[in-house]
């Protein structure tokens, strides 16, 4: 077989193998989308079953508008699925169903509490008789629409890398805005009121600051990883490199002092420490961050009355029932413990408990006690496992990404979600002081729901890049055409213009050329380094979305070209 035909056959063979591997990756991605669709249907069905069980226990009849509610929730989930299928086909198939399930289950709990609050507070005439579920459903529409818009409009997660400092400036302005609020809400300044509407800027600051930390640490991780002095067996960072940590610590303390928002301060500083450890892989940053967090919280908890009251209620929750007690201690921490203890292992059943005895439980972090009382330890464990699974998918996405910005961003978003769940669940169960933060996806609150769905959309885009890298094979460079033998002088030209010589004179060896091009084991033609060897250092590894151009070989009819 002629040499030229052999090379053409090998090149075609590589193209066929590449096309087959890419097609297999696309089929696997389509299978993931089908799995996602099935999980979405299951999530909607479980939420509808919860609505039916709660209303049967409370009213003895099916909930009104059940079909409309089911179709609405299913339409929102279907629209998000179509956006993911079209614009993020390689995304993780579990992230979207987990977000839909938690959102739908939150609507179940709010509707169940609305029925009890209406019956208990109708005679009192206070605000707690007003339902919270309809407003939350409106925010579900807005949040899912915003997530779909982000998935459709943002082509790649590195888009946010261009605007990290702009996002940081906007985040600081939003973070400081509640300080100008003329009044407090439940002892803290977390809300901004405009045109009769109120929202919590710290929920959006959480997302914006995570993006900024990812961009900043990607550029500065080498300097932050430098070792400094060794004290008590712990290698501490250099003083000039500890400036960013000190700055973030000061900002978190200012938030804690002026806004009296313990939860935002802990989450804000905790995200930075987690991402700093991931970027530098040094435990000294974690130890230094924990010492600074504990020291700052101890000082502020001593001098700030509102934070001090939260700490006292955490340490002595049952002191509220004493004839003389600290007025900063409220009844809610003790009531939460009684509610959780009533649930035992399996709970009283949806609609059969009395979680409404805790004031505004549905509009605060105490909605977690509804799960503990009516679903018991089994229900609490199931919900926490759903949260853990969502966090695990975010961390798995971070492991699969190849660019440092994406890795840090996925890690930061997962850490933000984990820290908020920890401070809420820990505060309600008595593990840490109460912070007043909303339980993600479950508690009523448009700002929290919108920010959490934006986090879900970002994780979907990040997992799409990770899945594309895993399922689309790297495109190897094609093998070069074999070199032609140099013609001897005086040879008769061939029909194609190449001179022939039956007895060619061996050319003089060229040491420089031999050093540049190693000889083939068979001696037939030179071997190009990296060709056919995926582990060779000279192999081209194209970036995602860029197909490498084929190398330009010399004209076979002109032996003098290379």
Secondary structure, 3 states (H helix, E strand, C coil): CCHHHHHHHHHHHHHHHHHHHHHHHHHHHHHHHHHHHHHHHHHHHHHHHHHHHHHHHHHCCCCCCHHHHHHHHHHHHHHHHHHHHHHCCCCCCCHHHHHHHHHHHHHHHHHHHHHHHHHHHCCCCCHHHCCCHHHHHHHHHHHHHHHHHHHHHCCCHHHHHHHHHHHHHHHHHHHHHHHHCCCCECCECCEEEECCEEEEHHHHHHHHHHHHHHHHHHHHHHHHCCEEEEECCEEEECHHHCHHHHHHHHHHHHHHHHCCCHHHHHHHHHHHHHHHHHHHCCHHHHHHHHHHHHHHHHHHHHHCHHHHHHHHHHHCHHHHHCCCCCCCCCCHHHHHHHHHHHHCCCCCCCCCCCHHHCCCCCCCCCHHHHHHHHCHHHHHHHHHHHHHHHHHHHHHHHHHCCCHHHHHHHHHHHHHHHHHHHHHHHHHHCCCCCCCCCCCCCCCCHHHHHHHHHHHHHHHHHHHHHHHHHHCCCCCCCCCCCCCCCCCCCCEECCCCCEECCCCCCCCCCHHHHHHCCCCCCCCCCCCCCCCCCCCCCCCCCCCCCCCCCCCCCCCCCCCCC
